[in-house]
Each structure stands twice: as C-alpha cells, then as structure tokens.
Amino acid sequence: MKKNNIGYLLREGFRGIFRHGFRSVTSICVTVACLLIMGTFSLVLYNLHNMVVDLERENQILVYIDDSYSTAEAKSVGSQINMISNVRKAEFVSRQQALDDFVDEQQDSRLFDGLDASTFRDRYVVTLEDSSLIKQTVEEIKKIDGVADVNAHYEIANGFQMVQRVMNIASAIIIAVLFAVSLFIISNTVKLSMYDRKEEIAIMKMVGATDSFIRLPFVVEGLILGLFGSLIGFFLQWGLYDFLQSSITKVDTLRLFRIAPFADVVELVAIVYAAAGLAVGVLGGLLSIRKFLKV
C-alpha cells in the first residue's frame, strides 16, 4: 500500500474518532473495562491453575511393600516404580521411619513406647505427574513384584479435575460475553461516523469507488479505538496486578497463595491484549459498515 494511501486511511480514521469525541472515549473506556475484567479473570484462573497443579503434586499415593521383603529388596522395588511414565517421584520410607512419623503425629507419644517397627511396612510415597491418570498408574504399580497394596485418594484427584473443568468453562463464557460487549460498543461508535457520512458514501459508490476503498477508513477507525483500548488496558492491568500481588504478600494469612509475578506472563498478556484490541476494532468496523455499502 502506498504511503499516501496509508496517510489517507489514518487521517480519516482519526477524523472519525475526533468527530465523535465523547463516544470514542466511551468506546475506549468500555474496551479497557472489558479487557481489564477479562485479563483479571484470566490471571486469577492462571494462578488458580498453578495452585491446583501444586496441590495435585501433593496428592500422593502410598505403595506398601510385601512384609517378606527385606529393606534391601524393598529399596530395589523403587527403581521399577520410578520407571513408570506418570511417576514423578517415589520416596522410600522404611519401617522405622514410618513408626517415627506415626508417633510424632500423636498427641501423647508415650502411649506408643515400645511399639515395634515391624508392625509397619516399608513403603513408597509416590507423587504423580498427572493425577488424571491415577487409576492407570495404580494398576501399573500393582503389577510390580513386591507391591502388597496401594493406597490412593481417587476422590481428591477427581475433585481437582472437576475444579479445572469448571474454571475453564467459566472463563470461556465470561471472556466470550465481554468480547461481545466490546465489539458491540465499538461497532456502534464507528456506525455513528457512517451516519454522518452516509451521503458521502452513497456519492462515492455512484462514482465508482470500490467497497474496500470505502470500508477501510472505518475499519482503521475501529482498529485505532481497539488498539488504544488494549494499550491503556495492558498498562492498567500490569499496575493492578502488581498492586494486588504486593498487597496479598503483606497479609500473613494470604501468603499461602502463591502468586506468579507479572514478569512470567507479561509477553503473553501483551500479545492477547493486542490481538483482542485488533479483533474487536477490525470486526467492529467491518460489522458496522455492511448495510451502508448496499446503495
């Protein structure tokens, strides 16, 4: 595209924005608000997802070794458990260590003085990579020689999967609704420019101007509105996120929540905001001009 054409499109785009200054500002503000809500909700879900993953990793299963196995033989079983693809880590716990842990957990440890370690079994505390595959993994572990029993909390794993599904569905619905709201507002703002220029558009059509030539200035207007909204929204999101993160870390009772620094997601957020602003702006311009081209 020639430089003079680009200049014409930009000039016409900005002229449409300034012609309806108040409504243009309203469109940008609504876009910023929608992007902030979408971005904040998405970042909350991102951090919740990280927390769920951390909790999944703590959802451990216990693998009990056959009583007839010596400590050395029990330790050799661990290499076979670690070879299973979904096993992240298998930590050996001897009979004596199991006894010590049991006694430490009791309110009055004196009641268990003299309890022999042979009462307990050697065991492995196994952490999985993917808790959704817990049943298949347990079945594989049970096939290993020397494994007497496996204790797995299926209900906890299923609960984590349910939380993930609910979060994904909720985020998809909210993001879609807010995107539609932004699209509607920008489309109406661009449409105002077209009402003011509908006679001009009709004349341009009659003298042979192509639909693309007429359409592009309005698309550029929507594009500028969307980009301004995404740019402002991005920096506001950054400041809001850092403020909330610092506020949460100052409250002792909230420190158990691990909040990822914004630097971890800054590139992704910037790309998503830019793409959302472009999509809302371009689609808003395209949707608003369709009926005005039917002359």
C-alpha beads as a LAMMPS data file, in Angstrom:
LAMMPS data file: protein, C-alpha beads

295 atoms
294 bonds

1 atom types
1 bond types

-500.0 500.0 xlo xhi
-500.0 500.0 ylo yhi
-500.0 500.0 zlo zhi

Masses

1 110.0

Atoms # bond

1 1 1 0.000 0.000 0.000
2 1 1 1.354 3.452 -0.932
3 1 1 2.335 5.948 1.759
4 1 1 -0.308 8.444 0.641
5 1 1 -2.976 5.748 0.947
6 1 1 -1.806 4.897 4.459
7 1 1 -1.835 8.587 5.350
8 1 1 -5.354 8.969 3.975
9 1 1 -6.632 5.965 5.962
10 1 1 -5.047 7.169 9.196
11 1 1 -6.303 10.705 8.656
12 1 1 -9.842 9.513 8.010
13 1 1 -9.698 7.109 10.942
14 1 1 -8.624 9.805 13.409
15 1 1 -11.114 12.281 11.908
16 1 1 -13.946 9.841 12.644
17 1 1 -12.699 9.413 16.222
18 1 1 -12.457 13.159 16.915
19 1 1 -15.789 13.843 15.212
20 1 1 -17.488 11.796 17.932
21 1 1 -15.013 12.508 20.713
22 1 1 -17.246 11.641 23.651
23 1 1 -18.486 8.384 22.152
24 1 1 -14.963 7.477 21.055
25 1 1 -13.710 7.985 24.598
26 1 1 -16.657 5.922 25.827
27 1 1 -15.749 3.131 23.414
28 1 1 -12.146 3.134 24.578
29 1 1 -13.212 3.142 28.236
30 1 1 -15.631 0.255 27.705
31 1 1 -12.956 -1.685 25.833
32 1 1 -10.468 -1.031 28.627
33 1 1 -13.003 -2.110 31.255
34 1 1 -13.861 -5.310 29.376
35 1 1 -10.208 -6.144 28.776
36 1 1 -9.397 -5.487 32.429
37 1 1 -12.180 -7.793 33.578
38 1 1 -11.173 -10.464 31.058
39 1 1 -7.494 -10.064 31.899
40 1 1 -8.002 -10.057 35.665
41 1 1 -10.276 -13.083 35.496
42 1 1 -7.814 -14.911 33.232
43 1 1 -4.871 -14.103 35.513
44 1 1 -6.827 -15.304 38.542
45 1 1 -7.550 -18.537 36.683
46 1 1 -3.878 -18.806 35.710
47 1 1 -2.801 -18.551 39.344
48 1 1 -5.558 -20.924 40.459
49 1 1 -4.399 -23.382 37.823
50 1 1 -0.852 -23.178 39.209
51 1 1 -2.172 -23.770 42.721
52 1 1 -4.236 -26.755 41.572
53 1 1 -1.154 -28.204 39.846
54 1 1 0.852 -27.758 43.054
55 1 1 -1.905 -29.439 45.060
56 1 1 -2.074 -32.261 42.535
57 1 1 1.603 -32.876 43.047
58 1 1 0.973 -33.128 46.766
59 1 1 -1.793 -35.679 46.162
60 1 1 0.473 -38.625 46.877
61 1 1 -0.249 -42.345 46.849
62 1 1 1.233 -44.866 49.279
63 1 1 2.735 -48.084 47.960
64 1 1 3.168 -50.769 50.640
65 1 1 5.868 -53.415 50.156
66 1 1 5.383 -57.094 50.974
67 1 1 6.256 -57.983 54.594
68 1 1 8.507 -60.787 53.431
69 1 1 10.833 -58.378 51.630
70 1 1 13.992 -57.176 53.370
71 1 1 14.860 -53.494 53.401
72 1 1 17.344 -54.008 50.551
73 1 1 14.741 -55.848 48.470
74 1 1 12.144 -53.194 49.250
75 1 1 14.511 -50.489 48.015
76 1 1 15.007 -52.357 44.738
77 1 1 11.261 -52.094 44.061
78 1 1 11.617 -48.317 43.918
79 1 1 13.586 -48.415 40.661
80 1 1 10.682 -50.229 38.972
81 1 1 8.145 -47.741 40.342
82 1 1 10.219 -44.813 39.055
83 1 1 10.270 -46.354 35.582
84 1 1 6.506 -45.831 35.232
85 1 1 5.989 -42.835 32.931
86 1 1 3.453 -40.982 35.116
87 1 1 5.529 -41.282 38.320
88 1 1 7.237 -38.018 39.146
89 1 1 8.991 -39.238 42.290
90 1 1 8.930 -42.324 44.537
91 1 1 10.367 -41.706 48.009
92 1 1 11.277 -44.727 50.147
93 1 1 10.026 -44.799 53.760
94 1 1 11.433 -47.555 55.969
95 1 1 9.521 -49.322 58.734
96 1 1 11.402 -47.365 61.385
97 1 1 10.748 -44.033 59.687
98 1 1 7.059 -44.919 59.325
99 1 1 6.927 -45.673 63.045
100 1 1 8.677 -42.408 63.946
101 1 1 6.304 -40.411 61.733
102 1 1 3.283 -42.139 63.256
103 1 1 4.433 -41.446 66.842
104 1 1 5.216 -37.791 66.036
105 1 1 1.668 -37.278 64.774
106 1 1 0.100 -38.462 68.051
107 1 1 -0.797 -36.057 70.840
108 1 1 0.641 -38.331 73.517
109 1 1 3.601 -40.235 72.066
110 1 1 4.226 -42.044 75.374
111 1 1 1.260 -44.307 74.684
112 1 1 3.247 -45.910 71.890
113 1 1 6.518 -46.511 73.744
114 1 1 7.747 -49.995 72.949
115 1 1 5.841 -50.249 69.667
116 1 1 7.971 -52.301 67.309
117 1 1 8.845 -51.062 63.839
118 1 1 7.968 -54.480 62.403
119 1 1 4.315 -53.523 62.934
120 1 1 4.699 -51.253 59.923
121 1 1 5.624 -51.996 56.342
122 1 1 8.300 -50.485 54.147
123 1 1 6.565 -48.150 51.745
124 1 1 6.958 -45.604 48.991
125 1 1 5.367 -42.170 48.858
126 1 1 4.684 -41.677 45.157
127 1 1 3.996 -38.317 43.505
128 1 1 2.418 -38.332 40.051
129 1 1 2.919 -36.096 37.045
130 1 1 -0.760 -36.163 36.035
131 1 1 -3.372 -37.016 38.663
132 1 1 -5.995 -37.652 35.972
133 1 1 -4.083 -40.864 35.170
134 1 1 -4.065 -42.043 38.772
135 1 1 -6.112 -45.209 38.147
136 1 1 -3.934 -46.393 35.270
137 1 1 -0.796 -45.641 37.275
138 1 1 -2.053 -47.564 40.318
139 1 1 -2.795 -50.564 38.113
140 1 1 0.743 -50.481 36.739
141 1 1 2.230 -50.236 40.232
142 1 1 0.190 -53.192 41.468
143 1 1 1.732 -55.385 38.753
144 1 1 5.232 -54.898 40.203
145 1 1 6.552 -57.829 42.220
146 1 1 6.813 -56.998 45.908
147 1 1 3.959 -54.491 45.981
148 1 1 1.438 -55.650 48.589
149 1 1 -1.064 -52.791 48.476
150 1 1 -1.594 -49.286 47.086
151 1 1 -3.485 -46.540 48.892
152 1 1 -4.706 -43.825 46.504
153 1 1 -7.176 -40.968 47.073
154 1 1 -9.235 -41.104 43.894
155 1 1 -11.827 -38.630 45.169
156 1 1 -9.209 -35.919 45.660
157 1 1 -7.835 -36.407 42.151
158 1 1 -11.370 -36.294 40.715
159 1 1 -12.046 -33.134 42.697
160 1 1 -9.020 -31.417 41.161
161 1 1 -10.193 -32.394 37.669
162 1 1 -13.680 -31.034 38.377
163 1 1 -12.259 -27.712 39.598
164 1 1 -10.203 -27.424 36.405
165 1 1 -13.203 -28.113 34.175
166 1 1 -15.414 -25.589 35.995
167 1 1 -12.716 -22.904 35.766
168 1 1 -12.209 -23.499 32.050
169 1 1 -15.945 -23.346 31.255
170 1 1 -16.495 -20.245 33.398
171 1 1 -13.551 -18.428 31.827
172 1 1 -14.699 -19.252 28.280
173 1 1 -18.221 -17.922 28.956
174 1 1 -17.092 -14.706 30.671
175 1 1 -14.445 -13.920 28.049
176 1 1 -16.921 -14.512 25.209
177 1 1 -19.557 -12.229 26.790
178 1 1 -17.101 -9.403 27.458
179 1 1 -15.640 -9.688 23.959
180 1 1 -19.139 -9.358 22.512
181 1 1 -19.829 -6.266 24.662
182 1 1 -16.625 -4.569 23.459
183 1 1 -17.439 -5.476 19.874
184 1 1 -20.949 -4.021 20.173
185 1 1 -19.773 -0.708 21.657
186 1 1 -17.020 -0.107 19.094
187 1 1 -19.323 -1.136 16.237
188 1 1 -21.916 1.424 17.343
189 1 1 -19.302 4.153 17.678
190 1 1 -17.999 3.554 14.153
191 1 1 -21.584 3.398 12.903
192 1 1 -22.131 6.996 14.103
193 1 1 -19.402 8.160 11.750
194 1 1 -21.145 6.357 8.931
195 1 1 -24.489 8.037 9.641
196 1 1 -22.781 11.419 9.332
197 1 1 -21.137 10.356 6.084
198 1 1 -23.847 8.174 4.520
199 1 1 -24.461 10.700 1.733
200 1 1 -20.741 10.881 1.061
201 1 1 -20.598 7.077 0.960
202 1 1 -23.519 6.982 -1.482
203 1 1 -21.806 9.506 -3.783
204 1 1 -18.545 7.549 -3.639
205 1 1 -20.424 4.410 -4.621
206 1 1 -22.094 6.174 -7.549
207 1 1 -18.791 7.496 -8.923
208 1 1 -17.310 4.001 -8.873
209 1 1 -15.432 3.745 -5.548
210 1 1 -14.874 0.138 -4.524
211 1 1 -16.311 -1.303 -1.327
212 1 1 -12.784 -1.838 0.006
213 1 1 -11.839 1.829 -0.547
214 1 1 -14.947 2.978 1.327
215 1 1 -14.672 0.351 4.045
216 1 1 -11.018 0.742 5.027
217 1 1 -11.202 4.182 6.763
218 1 1 -13.933 2.911 9.066
219 1 1 -12.021 -0.290 9.758
220 1 1 -8.975 1.833 10.606
221 1 1 -11.132 3.922 12.948
222 1 1 -12.264 0.800 14.778
223 1 1 -8.697 -0.504 14.747
224 1 1 -7.374 2.686 16.362
225 1 1 -10.086 2.564 19.026
226 1 1 -9.327 -1.083 19.767
227 1 1 -5.554 -0.534 19.927
228 1 1 -5.885 2.474 22.225
229 1 1 -8.145 0.451 24.489
230 1 1 -5.783 -2.536 24.537
231 1 1 -2.711 -0.343 25.198
232 1 1 -4.320 1.507 28.095
233 1 1 -5.834 -1.715 29.433
234 1 1 -2.479 -3.527 29.333
235 1 1 -0.662 -0.961 31.483
236 1 1 -3.587 -0.654 33.879
237 1 1 -3.648 -4.458 34.178
238 1 1 0.072 -4.500 34.912
239 1 1 -0.269 -1.885 37.663
240 1 1 -3.364 -3.529 39.155
241 1 1 -1.736 -6.967 39.175
242 1 1 1.454 -5.719 40.854
243 1 1 -0.607 -3.811 43.429
244 1 1 -2.730 -6.854 44.289
245 1 1 0.321 -9.116 44.404
246 1 1 2.163 -6.833 46.823
247 1 1 -0.985 -6.418 48.944
248 1 1 -1.503 -10.184 49.199
249 1 1 2.118 -10.843 50.214
250 1 1 1.769 -8.329 53.063
251 1 1 -1.119 -10.275 54.648
252 1 1 0.180 -13.232 56.649
253 1 1 -2.970 -15.326 56.228
254 1 1 -2.799 -14.956 52.419
255 1 1 0.856 -15.860 51.988
256 1 1 -0.058 -19.496 51.426
257 1 1 -1.375 -18.408 47.998
258 1 1 1.471 -18.445 45.504
259 1 1 1.007 -15.557 43.083
260 1 1 3.119 -15.704 39.943
261 1 1 5.000 -12.461 39.174
262 1 1 3.643 -10.460 36.246
263 1 1 7.004 -10.855 34.503
264 1 1 6.136 -14.532 33.982
265 1 1 3.111 -13.657 31.842
266 1 1 3.875 -10.145 30.564
267 1 1 4.589 -11.258 26.983
268 1 1 1.501 -13.475 26.810
269 1 1 -0.740 -10.742 28.272
270 1 1 0.673 -8.160 25.832
271 1 1 0.026 -10.449 22.847
272 1 1 -3.502 -11.334 23.997
273 1 1 -4.404 -7.689 24.681
274 1 1 -3.059 -6.575 21.296
275 1 1 -4.869 -9.401 19.492
276 1 1 -8.113 -8.675 21.366
277 1 1 -7.879 -4.953 20.583
278 1 1 -7.203 -5.661 16.899
279 1 1 -10.014 -8.205 16.670
280 1 1 -12.575 -6.011 18.422
281 1 1 -11.615 -2.945 16.410
282 1 1 -11.479 -4.568 12.981
283 1 1 -14.627 -6.651 13.468
284 1 1 -16.456 -3.639 14.906
285 1 1 -15.594 -1.610 11.822
286 1 1 -16.497 -4.389 9.403
287 1 1 -19.820 -5.205 11.032
288 1 1 -20.959 -1.590 11.220
289 1 1 -20.415 -0.718 7.554
290 1 1 -22.111 -3.651 5.829
291 1 1 -25.555 -2.122 5.321
292 1 1 -24.132 1.279 4.290
293 1 1 -22.431 -0.329 1.287
294 1 1 -25.788 -1.567 -0.072
295 1 1 -26.567 1.501 -2.135

Bonds

1 1 1 2
2 1 2 3
3 1 3 4
4 1 4 5
5 1 5 6
6 1 6 7
7 1 7 8
8 1 8 9
9 1 9 10
10 1 10 11
11 1 11 12
12 1 12 13
13 1 13 14
14 1 14 15
15 1 15 16
16 1 16 17
17 1 17 18
18 1 18 19
19 1 19 20
20 1 20 21
21 1 21 22
22 1 22 23
23 1 23 24
24 1 24 25
25 1 25 26
26 1 26 27
27 1 27 28
28 1 28 29
29 1 29 30
30 1 30 31
31 1 31 32
32 1 32 33
33 1 33 34
34 1 34 35
35 1 35 36
36 1 36 37
37 1 37 38
38 1 38 39
39 1 39 40
40 1 40 41
41 1 41 42
42 1 42 43
43 1 43 44
44 1 44 45
45 1 45 46
46 1 46 47
47 1 47 48
48 1 48 49
49 1 49 50
50 1 50 51
51 1 51 52
52 1 52 53
53 1 53 54
54 1 54 55
55 1 55 56
56 1 56 57
57 1 57 58
58 1 58 59
59 1 59 60
60 1 60 61
61 1 61 62
62 1 62 63
63 1 63 64
64 1 64 65
65 1 65 66
66 1 66 67
67 1 67 68
68 1 68 69
69 1 69 70
70 1 70 71
71 1 71 72
72 1 72 73
73 1 73 74
74 1 74 75
75 1 75 76
76 1 76 77
77 1 77 78
78 1 78 79
79 1 79 80
80 1 80 81
81 1 81 82
82 1 82 83
83 1 83 84
84 1 84 85
85 1 85 86
86 1 86 87
87 1 87 88
88 1 88 89
89 1 89 90
90 1 90 91
91 1 91 92
92 1 92 93
93 1 93 94
94 1 94 95
95 1 95 96
96 1 96 97
97 1 97 98
98 1 98 99
99 1 99 100
100 1 100 101
101 1 101 102
102 1 102 103
103 1 103 104
104 1 104 105
105 1 105 106
106 1 106 107
107 1 107 108
108 1 108 109
109 1 109 110
110 1 110 111
111 1 111 112
112 1 112 113
113 1 113 114
114 1 114 115
115 1 115 116
116 1 116 117
117 1 117 118
118 1 118 119
119 1 119 120
120 1 120 121
121 1 121 122
122 1 122 123
123 1 123 124
124 1 124 125
125 1 125 126
126 1 126 127
127 1 127 128
128 1 128 129
129 1 129 130
130 1 130 131
131 1 131 132
132 1 132 133
133 1 133 134
134 1 134 135
135 1 135 136
136 1 136 137
137 1 137 138
138 1 138 139
139 1 139 140
140 1 140 141
141 1 141 142
142 1 142 143
143 1 143 144
144 1 144 145
145 1 145 146
146 1 146 147
147 1 147 148
148 1 148 149
149 1 149 150
150 1 150 151
151 1 151 152
152 1 152 153
153 1 153 154
154 1 154 155
155 1 155 156
156 1 156 157
157 1 157 158
158 1 158 159
159 1 159 160
160 1 160 161
161 1 161 162
162 1 162 163
163 1 163 164
164 1 164 165
165 1 165 166
166 1 166 167
167 1 167 168
168 1 168 169
169 1 169 170
170 1 170 171
171 1 171 172
172 1 172 173
173 1 173 174
174 1 174 175
175 1 175 176
176 1 176 177
177 1 177 178
178 1 178 179
179 1 179 180
180 1 180 181
181 1 181 182
182 1 182 183
183 1 183 184
184 1 184 185
185 1 185 186
186 1 186 187
187 1 187 188
188 1 188 189
189 1 189 190
190 1 190 191
191 1 191 192
192 1 192 193
193 1 193 194
194 1 194 195
195 1 195 196
196 1 196 197
197 1 197 198
198 1 198 199
199 1 199 200
200 1 200 201
201 1 201 202
202 1 202 203
203 1 203 204
204 1 204 205
205 1 205 206
206 1 206 207
207 1 207 208
208 1 208 209
209 1 209 210
210 1 210 211
211 1 211 212
212 1 212 213
213 1 213 214
214 1 214 215
215 1 215 216
216 1 216 217
217 1 217 218
218 1 218 219
219 1 219 220
220 1 220 221
221 1 221 222
222 1 222 223
223 1 223 224
224 1 224 225
225 1 225 226
226 1 226 227
227 1 227 228
228 1 228 229
229 1 229 230
230 1 230 231
231 1 231 232
232 1 232 233
233 1 233 234
234 1 234 235
235 1 235 236
236 1 236 237
237 1 237 238
238 1 238 239
239 1 239 240
240 1 240 241
241 1 241 242
242 1 242 243
243 1 243 244
244 1 244 245
245 1 245 246
246 1 246 247
247 1 247 248
248 1 248 249
249 1 249 250
250 1 250 251
251 1 251 252
252 1 252 253
253 1 253 254
254 1 254 255
255 1 255 256
256 1 256 257
257 1 257 258
258 1 258 259
259 1 259 260
260 1 260 261
261 1 261 262
262 1 262 263
263 1 263 264
264 1 264 265
265 1 265 266
266 1 266 267
267 1 267 268
268 1 268 269
269 1 269 270
270 1 270 271
271 1 271 272
272 1 272 273
273 1 273 274
274 1 274 275
275 1 275 276
276 1 276 277
277 1 277 278
278 1 278 279
279 1 279 280
280 1 280 281
281 1 281 282
282 1 282 283
283 1 283 284
284 1 284 285
285 1 285 286
286 1 286 287
287 1 287 288
288 1 288 289
289 1 289 290
290 1 290 291
291 1 291 292
292 1 292 293
293 1 293 294
294 1 294 295
